[in-house]
Amino acid sequence: MSSKLSQLFASALILALLISPVMAQDQDRWDGADDLDVNPLGCLVLGEDGMPVEADESAEGDMETDMEMPEYDGALPVDPPDLAGQDIVLVDVPKLIGIGYFAATTLGQQQAAEELGNVSVTTDAPTEANIDDQIAVVDNYITQGVDGVLFAANDPVAIAPVLRRALEEGIYVVGYDANSVPDARNWFVNQAEFNGIAKAMIDRLAIEQGPDASFGIVTSTFTTPNQARWIAEMWAYASECFPELTWLETVEAQEDSVLSFNQATNLINAYGDDLDALFGMTSVATPASADAVTQAGLCGEVSVIGLATPNAMRDYVEAECVESVVLWNPIDLGYAAVYVMRAMIDGELQPGDTSVMAGRLGELQIVNGSEVLLGPPFIFNIDNIGDFDF
């Protein structure tokens, strides 16, 4: 990676002294991780050529064999009206509007509403991922009066009081993409188990750059719940399966493309030859990081691995600057959230159930007591990314 020497700043030598292998950090987690229990999945085995030497079981398969169903830990609305089979009005409050990812979840919600025929969904959210603004939007719709609230939380704890207020008003609450604390909502539609996403991300790093690669992470904020959970599980899986990986730094970039690009560029400049890969933890950070690597002339030297929509990453993948994008189908995620809401209101989904039917998605499994699992993560690459349009 000698071509990157010209990018080193004077401070790079000092920063390099701070680099330490994952296992050398004792039990300290990477910045951006939460402090909840972790559950790393089985290790991927690599051959001398850096490729898997045995079939890599899906995250879903591992979960089915290892996981026991805990008791329902969600909340219940207080004296809700009986709306079984009746028309219902929902509001969807994602982290923000104006980005492709949540445009895709909105599309899925509208598809579900059209199929069901007795559901109306309005999406409304701030244009920036600001928890205070998100709370204000939810509060406004509680006052106006809706039958159900769909949400993707910017902060799992801060959003809880307004969601509890909705429940106290007899309003049903279903989360998706980014959870709240469980007692502030009925159900959460989990796009993929956190340890499954973590395994997919770290496995791709090991395959692309080797089991002793060094990497940085671009996330939105250290408190964003789904990203903090992914990072915690990545730390656990890496520590167990690839202890020679070196975590360099995690940086915050909100959900802002310019800031994400600048932060990725800062990591490239700061760590120079020591940087083998960047993880993007948001659908904004991943294409911005790919753009930073492209503009730095480092395609093929610095891997970009992360979560993003196919449309945002297609040019980078087809230019062979990015090998793999880890995600799920956000259209299906929004679609499932509406079906879960409808099933709960109709009495077809109740605490203690182990699955729920969700239209074209078929039967979805319930995990962790009050989470509906969309399925295992999906890897978009040059062979399949052209088949998707969202």
C-alpha positions in Angstrom: 0.0 0.0 0.0 3.0 2.3 -0.6 0.9 4.5 -2.9 -0.7 6.0 0.2 2.4 7.4 1.8 1.8 10.8 0.3 -1.5 11.0 2.3 0.1 10.7 5.8 -0.1 13.8 8.0 2.6 14.7 10.5 0.4 13.2 13.2 0.1 9.8 11.6 3.2 8.4 13.4 1.8 9.4 16.8 -1.6 7.9 15.9 0.0 4.7 14.7 1.4 4.1 18.2 -2.1 3.9 19.5 -3.0 1.0 17.2 -3.6 -2.2 19.2 -5.1 -5.6 18.3 -8.7 -6.3 19.3 -7.8 -8.8 22.0 -5.2 -6.5 23.5 -8.1 -4.2 24.5 -9.0 -6.6 27.3 -12.8 -6.3 27.7 -13.1 -2.7 26.6 -15.5 -2.5 23.6 -14.9 -0.4 20.5 -16.3 3.1 20.6 -19.9 3.3 19.5 -20.8 -0.1 21.0 -23.4 -0.5 23.7 -22.9 -2.4 27.0 -25.6 -5.1 26.5 -24.8 -8.8 26.5 -23.3 -10.1 23.2 -23.9 -13.4 21.4 -21.3 -14.1 18.7 -22.1 -16.7 16.1 -19.9 -19.5 14.9 -16.6 -18.5 13.2 -16.0 -18.5 9.5 -12.9 -20.6 8.6 -10.5 -19.2 6.0 -8.1 -21.2 3.9 -4.6 -20.1 2.9 -6.1 -18.2 -0.1 -8.2 -16.1 2.2 -11.4 -17.7 1.1 -13.9 -19.8 3.2 -12.9 -23.5 3.4 -16.3 -24.7 4.5 -19.9 -23.5 3.9 -20.8 -20.5 5.9 -24.1 -21.1 7.7 -26.6 -18.3 7.6 -27.2 -16.2 10.7 -30.7 -17.5 10.7 -29.6 -21.1 10.9 -27.3 -20.4 13.8 -30.0 -18.6 15.6 -32.5 -21.4 15.3 -30.1 -23.9 16.9 -28.7 -21.7 19.6 -31.6 -19.4 20.7 -34.3 -20.1 23.4 -37.4 -18.0 23.2 -37.6 -15.6 26.2 -40.9 -14.4 27.5 -42.7 -11.5 25.9 -41.1 -8.2 27.1 -43.0 -5.6 25.1 -45.7 -3.4 26.4 -49.5 -3.3 25.9 -51.6 -0.3 25.1 -54.0 0.9 27.8 -57.7 0.2 27.0 -57.3 0.3 23.2 -60.4 0.4 21.0 -61.4 -2.8 19.3 -60.3 -2.2 15.7 -60.2 -5.8 14.5 -61.0 -5.9 10.8 -61.7 -2.1 10.7 -60.0 0.7 8.9 -56.9 2.0 10.8 -54.8 5.1 10.5 -51.1 4.8 11.1 -48.3 7.3 11.3 -44.7 6.2 10.4 -41.9 8.2 12.0 -38.5 7.0 10.8 -35.2 8.6 11.9 -35.4 11.1 9.1 -36.9 11.6 5.6 -35.1 12.5 2.4 -32.7 9.4 2.1 -33.2 6.4 -0.1 -33.3 3.9 2.8 -36.3 5.3 4.5 -37.9 6.1 1.1 -37.7 2.3 0.6 -39.3 1.4 4.0 -42.1 3.9 3.2 -42.6 2.2 -0.2 -43.0 -1.2 1.5 -45.5 0.3 4.0 -47.6 1.7 1.2 -47.5 -1.7 -0.6 -48.7 -3.5 2.5 -51.4 -0.9 3.1 -52.7 -1.3 -0.5 -52.7 -5.1 -0.2 -54.5 -5.0 3.1 -57.1 -2.5 2.0 -58.0 -1.3 5.4 -54.8 0.5 6.4 -53.7 4.1 5.8 -50.1 5.1 6.5 -48.6 8.6 6.5 -44.8 9.0 6.8 -43.6 12.1 8.6 -40.2 12.8 10.2 -37.5 15.5 10.5 -35.0 16.0 7.7 -32.1 15.3 10.1 -31.7 12.5 12.5 -32.4 14.5 15.5 -34.1 12.8 18.4 -35.8 15.9 19.8 -37.4 16.6 16.5 -38.4 13.0 16.1 -40.1 13.1 19.6 -42.0 16.3 18.6 -43.4 14.6 15.5 -44.6 11.5 17.4 -46.1 13.8 20.1 -48.0 15.8 17.5 -49.6 12.7 16.0 -50.6 11.4 19.4 -52.4 14.7 20.0 -54.0 14.6 16.5 -55.1 11.0 17.1 -54.0 7.9 15.2 -54.6 4.2 15.8 -50.9 3.2 15.6 -47.4 4.5 15.5 -44.6 3.0 13.5 -41.1 4.3 14.3 -37.3 3.9 13.8 -35.7 5.4 16.9 -32.8 7.8 16.8 -32.2 7.1 20.5 -33.8 4.0 22.3 -34.1 5.7 25.7 -34.9 9.2 24.8 -37.8 8.2 22.6 -39.3 6.0 25.2 -41.4 8.5 27.2 -43.4 9.7 24.1 -44.0 6.1 23.0 -45.2 5.2 26.4 -47.6 8.2 26.2 -48.9 6.8 23.0 -49.5 3.4 24.7 -51.3 5.1 27.6 -53.6 6.8 25.0 -54.6 3.3 23.7 -52.4 3.7 20.6 -50.5 0.6 19.2 -46.8 1.0 18.8 -44.5 -1.0 16.5 -40.8 -0.3 15.9 -38.6 -1.3 12.9 -35.0 -0.7 11.9 -33.9 0.9 15.2 -35.6 -0.3 18.5 -36.6 1.5 21.6 -36.4 0.0 25.1 -38.9 -2.9 24.9 -41.4 -1.5 27.5 -42.1 1.5 25.2 -43.6 -0.4 22.3 -45.5 -3.6 21.5 -43.4 -5.2 18.9 -40.1 -4.5 17.0 -39.5 -5.8 13.5 -35.8 -6.7 13.4 -34.3 -6.4 9.9 -31.7 -9.1 10.8 -30.3 -10.3 14.1 -27.5 -8.0 15.3 -25.1 -10.9 15.6 -25.9 -12.0 12.1 -25.1 -8.5 10.7 -21.9 -8.4 12.7 -20.7 -11.8 11.5 -21.4 -10.8 7.8 -19.5 -7.6 8.2 -16.4 -9.0 9.9 -16.4 -12.1 7.6 -16.3 -9.8 4.5 -13.4 -7.9 6.0 -11.5 -11.1 6.7 -12.2 -12.4 3.2 -11.3 -9.1 1.4 -8.3 -7.9 3.5 -7.3 -10.9 5.6 -7.7 -11.9 9.2 -5.1 -9.4 10.4 -6.5 -6.3 8.7 -6.9 -2.8 10.3 -10.1 -0.9 10.0 -12.0 2.2 11.0 -15.7 2.7 11.5 -18.0 5.5 10.4 -21.2 5.5 12.3 -24.0 8.1 12.9 -23.8 8.6 16.7 -22.5 6.4 19.5 -26.0 6.2 20.9 -27.9 5.2 17.8 -29.3 1.8 19.0 -29.0 -0.5 16.0 -25.5 0.7 15.1 -24.3 0.5 18.7 -25.7 -3.1 18.8 -24.0 -4.0 15.5 -20.7 -2.6 16.7 -20.9 -4.5 20.0 -21.6 -7.7 18.2 -18.8 -7.0 15.7 -16.4 -6.6 18.6 -17.5 -9.8 20.2 -17.3 -11.8 17.0 -13.9 -10.4 16.0 -12.5 -11.0 19.4 -13.6 -14.6 19.3 -12.9 -15.5 15.6 -10.4 -13.0 14.3 -8.3 -11.7 17.2 -5.6 -10.3 15.0 -7.9 -7.7 13.4 -7.0 -4.2 14.5 -9.7 -1.6 15.3 -8.3 1.9 14.7 -11.1 4.3 15.5 -14.8 4.9 15.3 -16.0 8.4 14.2 -19.5 9.9 14.3 -21.0 11.5 11.2 -24.7 11.8 12.1 -26.7 10.8 9.0 -25.0 13.5 6.9 -23.3 12.6 3.6 -20.9 15.5 3.7 -19.8 14.9 7.2 -19.5 11.1 6.5 -17.3 11.8 3.5 -15.1 14.2 5.6 -14.8 11.7 8.5 -13.9 8.9 6.1 -11.3 11.1 4.5 -9.9 12.0 7.9 -9.5 8.3 8.7 -7.7 7.8 5.4 -5.4 10.7 6.0 -4.8 9.9 9.7 -3.9 6.2 9.4 -2.5 6.0 5.9 -0.9 2.6 5.1 -2.3 1.2 8.4 -5.9 1.5 7.1 -7.1 -1.6 5.2 -10.8 -1.0 5.4 -13.7 1.3 6.4 -16.9 0.1 7.9 -20.0 2.2 7.1 -22.7 1.7 9.7 -25.4 3.7 7.9 -26.9 3.9 4.5 -25.3 7.4 4.3 -21.9 6.6 5.7 -21.2 3.6 3.4 -21.5 5.4 0.0 -19.8 8.5 1.4 -16.9 6.3 2.5 -16.7 4.7 -0.9 -16.6 8.1 -2.4 -13.8 9.1 -0.1 -11.8 6.0 -1.1 -12.5 6.6 -4.7 -11.4 10.3 -4.6 -8.3 9.2 -2.6 -7.3 6.8 -5.4 -7.4 3.9 -3.1 -9.9 1.5 -4.8 -8.5 -2.0 -4.5 -6.4 -1.0 -1.5 -8.9 0.2 1.1 -12.0 -1.9 1.3 -15.4 -0.3 2.1 -17.8 -2.7 3.8 -21.1 -1.6 5.1 -24.8 -1.2 5.1 -26.4 0.7 2.3 -29.0 0.5 -0.5 -28.1 -1.0 -3.8 -28.8 2.1 -5.8 -26.4 4.2 -3.6 -23.6 1.6 -4.1 -24.1 0.4 -7.6 -21.6 2.7 -9.3 -18.9 1.8 -6.7 -19.6 -1.9 -6.9 -19.6 -1.9 -10.7 -16.4 0.1 -10.7 -14.9 -2.6 -8.5 -14.1 -0.2 -5.8 -16.5 -1.9 -3.4 -16.8 -5.7 -3.3 -19.8 -6.2 -1.0 -22.7 -4.4 0.6 -24.4 -6.0 3.6 -28.1 -5.2 4.0 -31.6 -6.6 3.9 -34.5 -5.4 1.7 -35.8 -2.2 3.4 -38.9 -2.4 1.3 -39.7 -5.7 2.9 -38.9 -4.2 6.3 -41.5 -1.5 6.0 -43.9 -4.0 4.5 -43.5 -6.4 7.5 -44.0 -3.6 10.0 -47.4 -2.8 8.7 -48.4 -6.4 8.6 -47.2 -6.9 12.2 -49.3 -3.8 13.2 -52.4 -5.1 11.4 -52.0 -8.7 12.9 -51.6 -7.3 16.4 -54.7 -5.1 16.1 -56.7 -7.9 14.7 -55.7 -10.2 17.5 -53.7 -12.5 15.2 -50.4 -11.7 16.9 -50.3 -11.9 20.7 -47.7 -12.2 23.4 -46.2 -15.7 23.5 -46.7 -16.4 19.8 -43.7 -17.8 17.9 -44.5 -16.5 14.4 -46.7 -14.2 12.4 -47.9 -14.2 8.9 -46.8 -11.2 6.8 -48.4 -11.3 3.3 -45.9 -12.0 0.5 -43.1 -12.6 3.1 -44.9 -15.6 4.5 -44.3 -16.7 8.1 -41.9 -14.6 10.1 -40.3 -15.9 13.3 -40.5 -14.2 16.7 -37.2 -13.9 18.6 -36.0 -12.3 21.8 -39.6 -12.2 23.2 -41.1 -9.3 21.3 -39.1 -9.0 18.0 -40.3 -10.2 14.6 -37.3 -11.3 12.5 -37.3 -10.3 8.9 -34.5 -12.7 8.1 -30.7 -13.1 7.6 -28.6 -10.4 6.0 -28.1 -10.3 2.3 -24.8 -9.6 0.5 -25.1 -7.3 -2.6 -22.1 -7.7 -5.0 -21.2 -7.2 -8.6 -23.1 -10.4 -9.6 -26.5 -9.4 -8.2 -26.6 -5.7 -7.4 -28.1 -4.9 -10.9 -31.1 -7.0 -10.0 -32.3 -4.5 -7.4 -33.7 -1.0 -7.7 -34.1 0.8 -4.3 
